[in-house]
Amino acid sequence: MNRLSFTKEFLAAGIATLIGLPGILACALIAAAPLDASLLPLAMQSAVISAIGGTLIGSWLGGMRVHLSGPRISLSLLIAADLAHNVQTSPGTFLALVGAATALSGLFQVLMGAMRLGSLIRFLPFPVLAGFMSAVNVAVLWSQAPFVFSGLLPGFAARADLPQPMSIIALAVAIVVAVGSPRFLPRVPPLLLGWIIGSAAFYIAGAAFDGGWSYVNESLSRLSLTANALTIYGMDELLLTKQLIPHALALAILGSLESLMSAASVQKMSNQTLHANRELIGQGMTNILIGLAGGLPSAGTAQRSESAIQVGATTRATGGITGLMTLGVVTIGSKLLAVVPTAVICGGLVATALASLHQWGIDPLRRMLGEGLGPRRQRRLWGEIATIGLVMSVGLAFGPSAGVGFGVVCAMALFIMKSGQSVVRESVTLRRKRSTLQRSAFAREVLDARGDEAVFVELGGALFFGSADALVRAAAPRIVRRGVMIVSLEHVSDVDSSGAIALCDLARACRNAQCQFWLAGGAIIARDRSVMAAAGLFELVLPNQLIDTADHALERAENHLLEDAGSATRHVSLPLAKAGIFRDLEGADLEMVRGFMVARRLAQGEALFNKGDPVDGLYIIDEGQIGIRIEDANGVRRRIAAFTPGTMIGEIAFVEGGDRSAQAIAEEESVLWLLRREHLADIEAANPKVVHILFANIAREIAARLRNTTEVLRQR
């Protein structure tokens, strides 16, 4: 590792450490909430062990680089539910219970990974997950009531570490800052910012109310890393582990979900391959080792991992450095931690729960209820809302572990109900579905006449043993003899061996009908290539039948039909006078405009312009083909349109000015004519009528493209 790389890894680890500190304290506070406040230092120790072990060990055993682990609020809540049944817990029993629950959950995770259940856990239905997460967040808020109302309301005893009114002021400030700061400072960790400003408010209020006042958080000042579960977990506590088995299973399921969701976020940012089962085994082994040291359960953390990647972390060394930094901060800076008010920790926890409740409960329900849909979709919608409500109610009424168990039962029921449903999102011919390439009127007539010879089948969701048979039953009847079938996998989330076998069945059926079979979706094919190869798919589908995107597959099918009909598909030079922008211009006026234009040649793959480039003018294609690309929400560049000779490019920016809004790439060797904006004044000086005609033709072209887009949307 060179010096620059090490500097980036070191800086990334420092940021990850700072972001993780509020979470460590929050998890400790939750775990010790049902018990006496004197056990908070031990809860802190368990949380610190989880943070150190999750980064030092988990980053090396997990399935992805720069995927940091640590204690999670939802898992700590499950631990708190376990401890609530043992209110008279001694320090020894506390670490014994925590360590045993963590180690058992790790053992279950290893077993689930070995049984290759990672993909099934990863795709737990959203209503089940939303219901459980909503219950977790409500329970977190309820668990903090003794801290929020300490000494303020009857029934809530005053605490020495929550002096009033300073604590209520600091708590309110921490909540407001942590909830509101992402709008104004999106790159600054909101929990950390809430900590800093909330602590400042706490001490300013203390000085204002009592000039000689001082504060030390005794619970945090007594933090040490001396005791562990191995030294104090004796035979007397062995019987306690029997009650932990169902809770440990719930911890394993929830921890696996947390880790796989986090890993999916890391996958999008770093273009790594997510091996779900290896991730489970790695997290499980980490939790076994953490549990033996008395630590809280660990799971992947998306925020810390994403922050590290943004700084430049690329290797597993980031996790090791983060673990050592966390150990150093806690060991050396324990006295500094003692200045952090309990109220601020509580406020950050409340803010986190509120934000998560908004994400998992309020926003989904608002979107669901705001949809204007038909009766069939409405029935499904209310079923999803009912599932969320049921899972949430069970989690709140009978405890988080019961909520996880009920959620799994609901997931199995939904799986059985949906397993026979088709994954076919769309099945149409080329009469209704076209590529984004803008073709001539003659070519469009040919495609209208012969469009039924090519079928486009778009799949969505998971292609697995529950939906594979439905795919074959839905798609096989659409095969056209001596035609073309395109199967798009772009919206497929997962392909297992059964799904790959279903694709093989379709490929064989097409071969028997002398129909060409093309697979579109290069990213999905690359991701699940081993599964498809094991099923023998690539013995039936040749490399030239694997196409990167559905749009390119549609364009290729159009070319196939045009060539079969004897129509040329090579985009040769077109007389400039036939370009739409020069409609109604007479010879002398056309020659005058042409005198202001310059030619530009592009090699295949060369950019005409990029997004953000200043507008230099309007381009008219003389020869070749130009594709327009934008970047979607996942950072993937997609073609949204392509143009052939006689069409114009950049007309909106030409009229408005400013910068280019997309990228234009030559998909073939191309020749274009450029009309610069500054020459409009010269043309107007020579003949004002010409400028009016040019702008009228630009308006017609924009209107025609809008009508085209409207028609495509209407047909979908």
N, C-alpha and C positions, 0 to 999 in steps of 0.2 A: 504494500500500500504506500503510494507516494505521499509527500508532505501535504499537498493540496487536498487529497482524498481524506487523509487522516484529520485534517482541520475541519472539513465538512462533517465527518462522522462525529467528531468531538463536539462541534457546535450543535449538531442535531440531537446528540445525547443530552446536552445541557438543557435544551429547550424541552425535550421530552421529560426530563427530571422535574423541571419547574411546573410543567402542566400536570404531572402526576401527583405532586404533593397535596393539592387540595383534595383529590380523590382518595388518597390514603387516609387523611383525617376524617373525611366524610364516611368512608366505609367503617372505620373504627367506631365512630359515633353511633352508627346504625347498629353494629354488632353488639355494642354494650348498652344500647338503649333500654332493653327490658330489665337490665341488671343494676346493681349498685354502681354509682359513679366511680367508686374506687377501682373497678375493673377496667376503666378506660385505658390506663397505661398498658395493660396486657392486650387489650383489643388493638391498641396502636402497634404493639409489637407484632401481633399476628398480621396486621395490614402491611407493615413494613417488610416482613418476611415474604409476604405474597408479592409485593412490588419488586423486591430484589430478586427473588427466585423466578418470577415471571419473565423478567428481562434477561437475567444471567443464564437461566436454563431454557426457558421457553423459546427464546429467540434462536437457539441452536437446534432444538428438537422439533420445532414447528415446521410446517410445510412451505413457508414463504420467508423470504428475506425481509428485514425491516418490519416485521410484524411483532410489535411489542405487546407484552401481556402484563397484567397486574390485577389488583382487587377491583371488583365491580360492585356498584351500588345494589343492583338487583340480586346478586349472589349473597351479598352481606345481609340483605333483608331476609333471605331464606335461612341464613345462619341465625339471625335474631329470632326468627320464628321457632327454631329448634331450641334456643336457649331460654325462650319464654316459658317452656315447660319445666325449667330447672331454675326457678327464681333464687334458690339458696345456693347457687353455684359458687364453689370455692375457686380460688385462683388455679389450683391444680386441675380441678374438674373442667374449668373453663377451657384451658388449653387442650385438655384431653378431648373434649367434645368437638372443639373447632378443628383440631388436627385430624381426628378420626373421620369427621364428615368430609373434610377436604380430600383426604387420602382415598376414602371409599368412592367419592365422586370421580376422582382420577382413574380408579380402577374400572368403573363403569364406562368412562370415556374411551379407555384403551380397548375394552371389549366391543364397544359400538364401532370404533374405527376398524378393528380386526374383522368384524362382521360386515364391513362396507356399508354402514348405515349413514354415512356422512351426507350423501346426496339427498336421502329422504328427510333427514333433519334439516338440511339447508333449505328445503322447499316446504317447510311447514306452512300451511295456509295462512294468509295474511289476517283474516278475522280472528283466528286462534291466537296468533302472536299479538295482535293489537289489543285483544281483550286481556291477555295476561299482563302485557306491559302496562296497560292502563291500571290494572289492579295493583301492580307493583308500585307505580307512582303514587296512587292514592294512599297505599299503605305507608310509603315513605313519608308523605306529608303528615299522616296521622301519628307516625312514630315520633315526629318532632314536636308534637303539641306540648309535651312537658317542658321542652326547652324554650319554645316560643312564648308560652304563657307563664313561665316560672315566676312565682311571686306576684303575678298580676291578677289572676282569677282564683276564686275559691276552688280548692281541690288540687291546685298545682303548687307544690311546695317550692319555696325559694331555694336557690342553689348558690353556693359560695362563688362558683365560677361564672355566674350569670348576674352580676350586680345590676340593679335597675336605678335609673332609667337608661343608663349607657348601653345596656345590652339590646334593648328593644330598638334604640336608634341605630346601632351598628347592624343589627339583623335586617332592618328595613333598607338601609343603604346598600348592604351587600346583595340583597335580593334585587333591588331596582337596577343596580349596576350590572349584575350578572345577566339579568334578563334583557336589559336594554342595550348593552354595549355592542352586541353583534351588528346592530344597524349602523353604528357610527365607526366602530373599530373592529371590522370583521376578522382581521389577522391576529388580534390579541386574544388569548384564551380568556373567555368571559369569567370563568370561575376564579382564575388567578387575579384578574382585575378587581372582581368583587371582594376578594380577600384583602387586597392592598387598600382599597378605598374604604371598605367597611372597617378595617382595623384603625385607619386614620380617624374615621368618624368616632369610633369607640373611645380613643384616647383624648380626642379634642373635647368630646362631651364630658369625659371624666374630669378634665382640667377645668371645664367651665362650671361644673356642679360642685367640685371639691378640689381646690388648688393643691392640697397636699395628698391627693389620692394616688395610689399606685396599684398595679395589678400584675399578678403572676398566675398563669394557668397551671395549677399544681398537677393536674392530671398529665399534662404534656411534659412538665419538668421532670417527672419521675420515670420517663421512658428509658428503657434499657433493653439490650438484646442478649440477656444472659440465660433466661429459662427457655426450655423447649419441651415439646411433647414427649420426646424420647426419654428424658430424665425424670419426668413426673407422672408419666402415664403408666400406672401400675395395674395389677389385677383387680383392685377395688373398682376401677372405672370400666373394666371390660364389659360388664353387663349393660352399661349405658349405651354401648354401640348398637345394640339390637334395635333400639328405637330410631337409630339414624339411617337404617337402610332405605326406607322410602324417601326420606329427606335427601339422602345422598344421590338417589336416582334422579330426583327432581333437580338437584344441583347440577348433575351431569348433563341433563337435557338442556337446561337453561344456559349453562356454561358453554355447551357446544354450539347452541344458537348464537350466543354473543360472539364467540370466536369466529364462526363461519361468516356471520354478517360483517364483522370487522375485516376478515380476510378478503371478502368480496370487494370492500372499499379499497383495500390496498392493491388488489388485483387491477382495478380500473386505473389507479394512479401510476402503477409501476410496470404494467403490461406483463406481469408474471402469470404463470399458470397456477390455478388454485387446485390443489390435491386435497379434497375435503377429508378423506379418510386418514391421510397422513397427518393432517392438521389435528384431527381428533386424538390420534395416538400420541402425538407430541404434546398436546395440551394435557392429556391424561397422565402421561409420565411426569410432566412438570408438577401437576397437582399432587401426585403421590409423594414426590420428594418434598414439596412444600408442606404437605400435611404432616409428614414425619417430624417436621420442625415446628409444628403448631401454627402454621400460617392459614390465613383465610383463603378461600378458593380463588384461583386466578383464571382470567380469560383474556382474549385479545381485545385491545383498545384501539378503536379506529382513530380517535382524535390525536393521540400521541404518535401513532404510526404515520398518519398523514402529515402531521407537522414535521416529523423527522425527514420524510421523503421530500417535502417541499424545500427544506434547507439543503438537501443534496445527499442524504444518506442512501447508500445502495447495498451495503453488506450487512451480514449478521453481527459484525463487530459493534454496531450501534447499540444492540441490546446489551452486550457485555459492558460497554462503557456506561450505559444508562444505569445498569444495576450497581456498578461500583460507585457512580456519582450519588445515587440514592443512599447507599450505605454511608458514604462520607458525609452527606448533608445531615442525615439522621444522627450519626455518631458524634460528629463535631458540632453540629448546629442544633442539638437538642435544646440548649438553653434559649436559642433564638426562637425555636418553635413555641417555647413557653410564653412568648409575648402575644401569640395569636389567640384572640378571644374565642371562647366556645361559641358565643353568639354568631361570630362571623362564619365559623365552620358550619353551623346550623343554617345560616342564611344562604350560603352557597349550595348546601344540600337541598333546601327548599326550592331555590331557583332552578337547579338541575331537574328536580322532579316536575316542576311546573312546565319547563320547556319540553321535557320528554312526554308529559301528559298531553301537551298541545300537539306534538308530533304524532303520537300513537292513538290518541283518543279524539280530540276536538277536531283537528283538521280532516282526518278520514271521514268522520261522521258528517261534517259540513259538506265535504265534496259529494258524499253519497246522497245526502238529502237534497243537494242542489241540482242533481241530474234530472233532466226531463226525459224519461225513457218509456219504452213501451211496457205493456203488462207483464210480458215474460221476464224482462230485465228487472222490473219492479219487484217481482216475486223473489228473484235471486238476491236483489239488493236488501230487501227486508230480512231475508234469511241470513245474510252476512251481518247485518246489524244485530239480529237476535243472537248470533253466535258470539259476537263481541260482548254483548250484555251478559250472556250466560257465563262465559269464561271469567269475566270480570267479577260477577257476583259470587261465584264459587270461590275464587281466589280471596275475596274480601271476607266472606262469611266463614270459610273453613281453613283459611291459611294459604300462603303462597304455594306450598307443596301440593295441596289439594288442587289448586288452580292449575299447576303444571300438569298433574295427572289428568284432570278433566279436559284440559286443552289437548293433550295427546289423544284421548278418546274421541274428542270432536274431530281432530285431524284425521283419524282413521275412518270415522264415519263419512267425512267429506270426501276422503280418498275413494271409498267404496262407491259413493254416489257419483263421483266424477270419472271414475276409472274407465267407464264405458263410453264416455263422451269423446267426440272427435276433436283432434287438435287442428283440424283444417279450418283456418280463419277465412280463407277465400279460395274459390275454385272457379276460374273464369277463362274464357278464350281470349285471343288477341283482338277480337272485335271490341271488347270492353276494356282490356288492360293493355296499355302501351308503355314503351320506354319514354324517357324524358327527351329523347332526340326529336327535334322538330324537323319533319320531312316535307317534301314537296306535295302538292295537291294530288299529282298522279300516283305517287307512292302511297298516299293515304287511301286512295281508291282501291289499289291492289290489296292492301291489308284489310280493308273493309270486306272485300270479296272473298279473301282466302283466310281470314282470321280464325275461322273455326278449326283450322288444321293444327293449331298450336294451343296448348292448354297450360295455364299458369296456376299452380297450387301453392298457396302460402300457408305454412304451418306456424303454430305459436304454442308456447308453454313447454312442458316437459314431454319428450317423446320417450316413453318408458313402457314397461310391460302392461300397464293399465290402459294406455292409449294407442299402442302399436296396432292392435287388431282393428280398432275403429278407423285408423288412418288408411289401411289397405282397403277396407270396405268402402270408404268414402271416395278414395282417389282412383282405384282400379277401373271403375266404370267410365271414367272420363278419358281413358287412353284412346287416342285417335290412331287408326291404322295408317302407317307410313307418315305419321305426323311428328309432332314434338311435344314432350311433356317437360315442363320446368317445375321442379320442387324447390321452393325457397325455404332455407333453414335460418334466415336472418333473425327471426323472432323466436327461435327455439332456445330455451334456457338450458336444456340438458338432454343428452342422448345416451341411453344405456344399451346393453346388448340386444334387448328385445326391440328397441326402436331401430337399431341398425339392421336387424334382420328384416323388419318391415320395409325398410328402404330397399333391401336386396330383393324382396318379393316384388316390389313395384318395378325395379330395374329389369327383372326377369320377364315380368308381364309385358313391359314395353318392348323388350327384345323379341318376344314371341309375336308381337303385333307389328314388328319392323318399325317401331316408333322410337325416335331418339329421346334418350332420358338424360336430362341435365340437372345437376345439383348446384344451387346458388347459395352462397354464404361462406366465403373463404375463412372467416374468423372461427366460425363454429366447426367447420370441417377440420381446421388445424387443431382446435382445442380437443376434439373428441376423435382424432384420427386413429388412435390405437384401438378404441372400441369398434370403430367402423372397419378397420383392417382385420381385426379378429373375426368379425362376422363375414368376411369375404366380400365386402362391398366394392373394394377397389379392383377386384377381379372382374366385376361386372360393369363398373363405371370407370372409363379411361380418364387420364389426366386432362385431356381437352374437353371433357364433359363436366369438369369441376370449374365453376365460374365464380368470380370473386363476389359480385353483388347481383341482386335480382334485377336491377336496372340494366346492367350489362347483359344479363341472360335474355331479357326481353328484347334488347336491341339486336342481339345475335339471332334470335328467333325471327325478328322482322326481316333482317337481311337474308336469312335462309328462305323465307317465303318469297321475297322480292327476286332473289336470284333464281329460284325455281320457276318463277313466272316470267323469266327473261328480262327483268328490269335491272338496270345498273344500280349498284349500291356504292360504288366509289364516288366520292364527292369531288367532281371535276369542276373546272372553272366555269363560272356563269357570267354572261355579259353583264357589266355593271348597270346598264340601263334597266335590266330586269329586277334589280334589287328593289324591295318595297319602299325604301326611303326616297327613291327617285321617281316614284309614280307621279304622273301629270307634268313632269319636267320636259320641255322641248329640247331639241338638240343643242342649240347654242347655250342655253342655261345649264344643261347637263355638263357640257364641256367646260363651262366656266367654273362650276363646282369641282369638277374633276381636277382642274388645274391647281386647286388648293389642297388636294389630297396626296398623301404619300403612302407607298407600299411598305408592308412589313412582312417578312418571311419568318416562320417558326418551324423548328424541327419538332418531331413527335415527342411529346412529354415536356416541351418548353412552356413556361408560364407567359401568358400574354400580360397579365397583371395579377397582383395579389391583394387580398383584403387589406384595407388601410392605405393602399397606394393613392396618391393624388390623381384626380381625373385629368387625363391628358386629351381626351376627346372621344369621339364615337367611332367604333370599328364596324366595317362592312366586310363580311367574309366573301372572298373571291374564290378560294379553293380550299378543300380540306374540311376539318370538323373541330369545333371548339366546345369543350365541356365546362360548365359552371359548377363549382364546388363550394360547399360551406362546411363548417365544423359543427357537429351536433353536440348535445349536452355531455356526451361521453368522450369528447375530444376526437371523434372519428370523422374524417373528411368524406362527405358523400356528394355524389353528383345530383344536382337538382334539375339540370337542363343541359341540352347539348344542341348546337346549331350548325347548319350546313350552308353552302354557298347561297348568297342572296339575302341572308338575314343579317340583322344588325346586333351588336353587343354593346352594352354599357349605355343604353339610351336614357335610363332614369338618372344615372349619375351625370350624364351629359347635360340634361335639362336642369337638374338641381344644383350641380356643382358638388364640392366636398370631396369625400374619399370613396374609394371602391368598397362595396359591401360584401364582395365575394371574391373567389379566386377563379381565373379563367386559364385553362390548360389546353394546349393543342393535342388532340387525341389522334390526329394524323398530321403529316407534313402539310402545313397550311400557309396560305397567302391572304393577307387582309389589307384593306384600305383604311387609313386613318384620316378622319376629318377633325382637326383641332378646334377647340372652343373659341380660341382667339381669332380664328379666321371667319367667324360668323359676322363680325363687324365689317370685314372686307367684302363678304358676299352681299350683305345688306346695302353697303354703299354702292355696289355695282347694280343690284336689282333687288329692292326690298321684297318683291313678290316671292322670290325664290326662298327666302328664309321662312316666310309664312307657309309655303308648300312643304318645306322640310319638316317643320314642327307639326303640321297637320298629319303628315305621314308617320311621324314618330308616335303621335297620339293614337292613330289607327292601329299601329303595331302593338302598342301597350294594351289597348282595348281588346285586340284579338287574343293576346296571350292570357288576359284575365278571363275571357270567355272560355278559353281552353281549360284553364285551371278549374273554373267553376264546373265545367262538364265532367272533368275527371273526378272531382269531389262528389258530384251528384251521383255518379255511377258506383262509388265505393260504398 
